[in-house]
Amino acid sequence: MRDFLEIKVKRGRENWSFIYTIFAILLAVVIFVVSVLEIGRVAKIIVGFFVVIFVTYLCLWNATFQNKLIGLKIRLEENWKRLL
């Protein structure tokens, strides 16, 4: 029975906007951290390349991490509503 079922999660425009925003923030932080490391220029490029690939994988292709981000978004919205 399980072989015939296919589960797909649909994400709306609002959720993807949040994921892209977090992706951009994470990339900016990661690039900054790599740029201030006291290692050689070639090593910075190599480390930066792999870290950018990893962050891209997490934010854009890993469904579990995306679900965590959406959970964070929901919690932030709930807390914001309580403050208002």
URBEL-V415459 format. One record per residue. RES is the residue in three letters. SS is DSSP state (helix for helix, strand for strand, loop for the rest). Layout:
res=RES ss=SS
res=RES ss=SS
This chain:
res=MET ss=loop
res=ARG ss=helix
res=ASP ss=helix
res=PHE ss=helix
res=LEU ss=loop
res=GLU ss=loop
res=ILE ss=loop
res=LYS ss=loop
res=VAL ss=loop
res=LYS ss=loop
res=ARG ss=loop
res=GLY ss=loop
res=ARG ss=helix
res=GLU ss=helix
res=ASN ss=helix
res=TRP ss=helix
res=SER ss=helix
res=PHE ss=helix
res=ILE ss=helix
res=TYR ss=helix
res=THR ss=helix
res=ILE ss=helix
res=PHE ss=helix
res=ALA ss=helix
res=ILE ss=helix
res=LEU ss=helix
res=LEU ss=helix
res=ALA ss=helix
res=VAL ss=helix
res=VAL ss=helix
res=ILE ss=helix
res=PHE ss=helix
res=VAL ss=helix
res=VAL ss=helix
res=SER ss=helix
res=VAL ss=helix
res=LEU ss=loop
res=GLU ss=loop
res=ILE ss=loop
res=GLY ss=loop
res=ARG ss=helix
res=VAL ss=helix
res=ALA ss=helix
res=LYS ss=helix
res=ILE ss=helix
res=ILE ss=helix
res=VAL ss=helix
res=GLY ss=helix
res=PHE ss=helix
res=PHE ss=helix
res=VAL ss=helix
res=VAL ss=helix
res=ILE ss=helix
res=PHE ss=helix
res=VAL ss=helix
res=THR ss=helix
res=TYR ss=helix
res=LEU ss=helix
res=CYS ss=helix
res=LEU ss=helix
res=TRP ss=helix
res=ASN ss=loop
res=ALA ss=helix
res=THR ss=helix
res=PHE ss=helix
res=GLN ss=helix
res=ASN ss=helix
res=LYS ss=helix
res=LEU ss=helix
res=ILE ss=helix
res=GLY ss=helix
res=LEU ss=helix
res=LYS ss=helix
res=ILE ss=helix
res=ARG ss=helix
res=LEU ss=helix
res=GLU ss=helix
res=GLU ss=helix
res=ASN ss=helix
res=TRP ss=helix
res=LYS ss=helix
res=ARG ss=helix
res=LEU ss=helix
res=LEU ss=loop
